Amino acid sequence: ELRAQSSVGDTRMMTFINYSGNQQGLLRSQLEQIPAGVGELARLKVFTSVDERLCVNMYSFEKPGAQGSITKGEGALSLAAGQHILSFAEDLKASNSDAGLPWSPLFESASLTAHIENSPADYVKNSSPRSFLQQMILFNDVS
């Protein structure tokens, strides 16, 4: 396994290149190798070759509350940008159809509003409602 690191401003990037194949537990083992105190995980990009022999995983970390942070929520600004997501969730709950996304208690107004307020406004504005809710489920699973 090869590991490369770089820093730009308040962002620290770590890239792991693994030639042992797409094995179960690879991401977990890489996360365990990351030293404490590097910051909040802001992004993770995962790439696997077609033959699944090469894996490239790129982690980006930010200092908590850094200026321009992609992980910093923008409260009322995010909530204003997220009305389309709240409407979609209400429609999803009201219908008995799952629209390709099953209802989750996470989509209740209070928890969804809190999640939107803790998200960057540009992310909320540019996300499709379905994708936002799917990512919210994933975020909840790993946090």
C-alpha positions as CSV (number, residue, x, y, z in Angstrom):
1,E,0.0,0.0,0.0
2,L,1.2,3.5,-0.9
3,R,0.1,6.6,1.1
4,A,0.5,10.2,0.0
5,Q,-0.3,13.3,2.0
6,S,-0.6,17.0,1.2
7,S,-2.1,20.1,2.8
8,V,-3.6,23.3,1.3
9,G,-4.7,25.9,3.8
10,D,-7.0,24.2,6.4
11,T,-7.5,21.1,4.3
12,R,-5.4,18.0,4.6
13,M,-5.6,15.3,2.0
14,M,-4.5,11.7,2.2
15,T,-4.5,9.2,-0.7
16,F,-4.1,5.5,-0.2
17,I,-3.2,3.3,-3.3
18,N,-3.7,-0.3,-2.6
19,Y,-2.8,-3.1,-5.1
20,S,-4.2,-6.0,-3.0
21,G,-7.6,-5.8,-4.5
22,N,-11.0,-4.7,-3.4
23,Q,-11.1,-6.5,-0.1
24,Q,-13.7,-6.2,2.6
25,G,-12.6,-3.9,5.5
26,L,-10.1,-1.9,3.4
27,L,-11.6,1.5,4.2
28,R,-11.8,0.7,7.9
29,S,-8.2,-0.4,8.0
30,Q,-7.2,2.9,6.2
31,L,-9.2,5.0,8.6
32,E,-7.5,3.3,11.5
33,Q,-4.1,4.4,10.1
34,I,-5.0,8.0,10.0
35,P,-3.5,9.9,13.0
36,A,-5.8,11.5,15.5
37,G,-6.3,15.3,15.3
38,V,-6.0,15.7,11.5
39,G,-9.5,17.3,11.4
40,E,-13.0,16.4,10.4
41,L,-13.5,14.0,7.5
42,A,-14.9,16.3,4.8
43,R,-14.8,14.1,1.7
44,L,-14.0,10.6,0.7
45,K,-13.5,9.5,-3.0
46,V,-13.3,5.8,-3.7
47,F,-12.0,4.5,-7.0
48,T,-11.6,0.8,-7.9
49,S,-10.3,-0.5,-11.2
50,V,-12.5,-2.6,-13.5
51,D,-10.6,-5.8,-12.5
52,E,-10.9,-4.8,-8.8
53,R,-7.1,-5.2,-8.3
54,L,-6.3,-1.5,-7.8
55,C,-8.1,0.7,-5.2
56,V,-7.4,4.4,-4.8
57,N,-9.1,6.1,-1.8
58,M,-8.8,9.9,-1.3
59,Y,-9.6,11.4,2.1
60,S,-9.9,15.1,2.7
61,F,-10.0,16.5,6.3
62,E,-10.7,20.0,7.5
63,K,-10.1,21.8,10.8
64,P,-13.5,22.1,12.6
65,G,-15.2,25.4,11.8
66,A,-12.5,26.5,9.2
67,Q,-13.4,29.6,7.1
68,G,-15.0,28.4,3.9
69,S,-15.3,24.9,5.3
70,I,-17.4,22.5,3.3
71,T,-18.5,20.8,6.5
72,K,-19.8,24.0,8.2
73,G,-23.5,24.4,8.3
74,E,-25.1,27.7,7.5
75,G,-28.3,27.5,9.5
76,A,-31.2,29.6,8.1
77,L,-29.4,30.1,4.7
78,S,-29.2,26.3,4.3
79,L,-32.8,25.9,5.5
80,A,-34.1,28.4,2.9
81,A,-32.2,26.5,0.2
82,G,-33.6,23.2,1.4
83,Q,-37.3,23.8,1.0
84,H,-37.4,21.5,-2.0
85,I,-36.0,18.7,0.2
86,L,-38.5,19.2,3.0
87,S,-41.4,19.2,0.5
88,F,-40.1,16.0,-1.1
89,A,-39.8,14.3,2.3
90,E,-43.4,15.4,3.2
91,D,-44.7,14.0,-0.1
92,L,-42.7,10.8,0.5
93,K,-44.3,10.3,3.9
94,A,-47.8,11.2,2.7
95,S,-47.7,8.6,-0.2
96,N,-47.5,4.9,0.3
97,S,-45.1,4.7,-2.6
98,D,-41.4,4.7,-1.8
99,A,-40.4,6.5,-5.1
100,G,-37.3,4.3,-5.0
101,L,-36.5,5.5,-1.5
102,P,-38.2,4.0,1.5
103,W,-39.5,6.3,4.3
104,S,-37.2,6.7,7.3
105,P,-37.8,8.3,10.6
106,L,-34.7,10.4,9.8
107,F,-36.9,12.3,7.3
108,E,-39.3,13.6,10.1
109,S,-39.4,17.4,9.9
110,A,-37.4,18.1,13.1
111,S,-34.4,15.8,12.3
112,L,-34.4,16.7,8.6
113,T,-34.5,20.4,9.4
114,A,-31.5,20.0,11.9
115,H,-29.5,18.1,9.2
116,I,-30.2,20.7,6.6
117,E,-29.2,23.5,9.0
118,N,-25.9,21.7,9.7
119,S,-25.1,21.4,6.0
120,P,-23.5,24.0,3.7
121,A,-26.1,26.0,1.8
122,D,-24.6,25.3,-1.6
123,Y,-24.6,21.6,-1.0
124,V,-28.3,21.7,0.0
125,K,-29.3,24.0,-2.9
126,N,-27.5,21.8,-5.5
127,S,-28.6,18.4,-4.2
128,S,-31.6,16.6,-5.6
129,P,-34.0,15.8,-2.7
130,R,-33.7,12.0,-3.2
131,S,-29.9,12.1,-3.3
132,F,-29.8,14.4,-0.2
133,L,-32.0,11.9,1.8
134,Q,-30.0,8.9,0.7
135,Q,-26.8,10.7,1.7
136,M,-28.4,11.6,5.0
137,I,-29.0,7.9,5.7
138,L,-25.4,7.1,4.9
139,F,-24.2,10.0,7.1
140,N,-26.3,8.7,9.9
141,D,-25.0,5.2,9.5
142,V,-21.3,6.2,9.8
143,S,-21.6,9.0,12.4
